[in-house]
Amino acid sequence: MRVFLFLFPLLLLVSGFGFAHAGEAELNEDPAIKERFKAVASELRCLKCQNQTIYDSKAGLADDLRKQIRTQIYAGKSDEQIVEYMVARYGDFIRYKPAMDSKNMLLWAGPLLFLLLGGVLLFRYINIRKNEVVTVESESISEEDHLRAKRILEESGDK
């Protein structure tokens, strides 16, 4: 039991140095690498949070993904290669802004297609209604209906 009481604080102390060292590596980075890292990490979605980029997320998984990005930057990979690696490993969902390709073309074109279809249907509906109104107005009233309407108006004016 005494050994545990001695080793536990020592273990905490050692693990604290590891975290300080990781943060220190980020602070001493080249500004160009920091910019590249920020650009790449901002393009990718945190798989746990799903509404944040890897750059903004505080999740442990995001920490691991940031380490992978940093490792690949230091390995000399281009930004596109890093993103493609992440997509190959975690799927298209990891992209914060999905790419426009044949698999999701309907996703991109769908709203425009619905807007165009709605416009065509609205245009046709208005034209049909307009033609119905013109047809009713153009029908001639018989002389008998005209006299009956005149008589009704005169009777209602007397009251």
C-alpha positions in Angstrom: 0.0 0.0 0.0 2.9 2.4 0.8 4.4 1.7 -2.6 1.1 2.7 -4.3 1.0 5.9 -2.2 4.5 6.8 -3.4 4.0 5.7 -7.1 0.7 7.4 -7.7 1.9 11.0 -7.1 5.0 10.1 -9.1 2.9 8.8 -12.0 0.7 12.0 -12.0 3.9 14.1 -12.0 5.4 12.3 -15.0 2.1 12.3 -17.0 1.9 16.1 -16.4 5.3 16.5 -18.0 4.1 14.7 -21.1 1.2 17.1 -21.5 3.4 20.1 -20.9 5.8 18.8 -23.6 3.0 18.4 -26.1 1.8 22.0 -25.6 5.4 23.2 -25.7 5.8 21.6 -29.2 2.8 23.6 -30.5 4.2 26.8 -29.1 7.7 26.4 -30.7 6.4 25.6 -34.2 7.3 27.5 -37.3 4.6 30.1 -38.1 4.2 28.6 -41.6 3.5 25.2 -40.1 1.1 26.7 -37.7 -0.8 28.3 -40.6 -0.9 25.0 -42.6 -2.0 23.1 -39.6 -4.8 25.6 -38.9 -5.9 25.5 -42.5 -6.0 21.7 -42.7 -7.6 21.2 -39.3 -10.3 23.7 -40.1 -11.3 21.7 -43.2 -11.9 18.6 -41.2 -14.9 17.7 -38.9 -14.5 16.3 -35.4 -16.0 12.8 -35.6 -17.2 13.0 -32.0 -18.5 16.6 -31.9 -19.8 16.6 -35.5 -20.6 20.3 -35.5 -17.0 21.5 -34.9 -13.8 21.4 -36.8 -10.9 19.4 -35.6 -9.1 22.7 -34.9 -11.9 24.0 -32.6 -12.8 20.8 -30.9 -11.7 19.9 -27.3 -12.5 16.2 -27.6 -9.8 13.6 -27.1 -10.4 12.2 -30.5 -9.7 15.6 -32.0 -6.4 15.7 -30.1 -5.4 12.4 -31.8 -6.5 13.7 -35.2 -4.5 17.0 -34.7 -1.4 14.8 -33.8 -1.9 12.9 -37.1 -2.1 16.1 -39.1 1.0 17.5 -37.4 2.9 14.2 -38.1 2.0 14.3 -41.7 2.9 18.0 -42.1 6.3 17.2 -40.6 6.6 14.2 -43.0 6.3 16.6 -45.9 2.8 15.7 -47.1 0.8 18.4 -48.9 -2.5 19.7 -47.5 -4.5 17.8 -50.2 -2.6 14.6 -49.4 -3.4 15.0 -45.7 -7.1 15.6 -46.3 -7.3 12.6 -48.7 -5.6 10.4 -46.1 -8.1 11.5 -43.5 -11.0 10.9 -46.0 -9.6 7.5 -46.9 -9.3 6.5 -43.2 -12.5 8.1 -41.8 -14.8 8.6 -44.8 -16.3 11.6 -46.6 -18.1 12.7 -43.4 -14.8 14.0 -42.0 -14.8 16.8 -44.5 -16.4 19.9 -42.9 -17.4 21.2 -46.4 -18.2 18.2 -48.6 -16.5 18.0 -52.0 -18.6 18.4 -55.1 -18.3 15.1 -57.0 -20.6 12.6 -58.8 -21.6 10.8 -55.5 -23.2 13.9 -54.0 -24.1 16.0 -57.0 -27.8 15.7 -56.2 -27.0 17.1 -52.8 -25.5 20.2 -54.4 -28.0 20.5 -57.3 -31.1 19.4 -55.4 -32.1 22.8 -54.0 -31.6 24.5 -57.4 -33.7 21.8 -59.1 -36.5 22.1 -56.6 -36.5 25.9 -57.0 -36.7 25.6 -60.8 -39.4 23.0 -60.6 -41.4 25.2 -58.2 -41.0 28.2 -60.5 -42.2 26.2 -63.5 -45.2 24.9 -61.5 -46.1 28.4 -60.2 -45.8 29.9 -63.7 -48.2 27.2 -65.1 -50.6 27.6 -62.3 -50.8 31.3 -62.7 -51.3 31.0 -66.5 -54.1 28.4 -66.0 -55.9 30.7 -63.5 -55.5 33.7 -65.8 -57.0 31.8 -68.7 -60.0 30.7 -66.5 -60.7 34.3 -65.5 -60.6 35.5 -69.1 -62.9 32.7 -70.2 -65.6 33.5 -67.6 -65.4 37.3 -68.4 -65.7 36.7 -72.1 -68.9 34.7 -71.9 -71.8 36.9 -73.1 -74.9 37.3 -70.9 -78.2 36.6 -72.5 -80.7 39.4 -72.8 -83.0 37.6 -70.4 -80.3 37.4 -67.7 -79.5 41.1 -68.2 -83.2 42.1 -67.8 -83.6 39.9 -64.7 -80.4 41.4 -63.1 -81.7 45.0 -63.9 -85.1 44.2 -62.2 -83.4 42.8 -59.1 -81.2 45.9 -58.8 -84.2 48.2 -59.2 -86.2 46.2 -56.5 -83.3 46.4 -54.1 -83.0 50.1 -54.6 -86.6 50.7 -53.6 -86.1 49.3 -50.2 
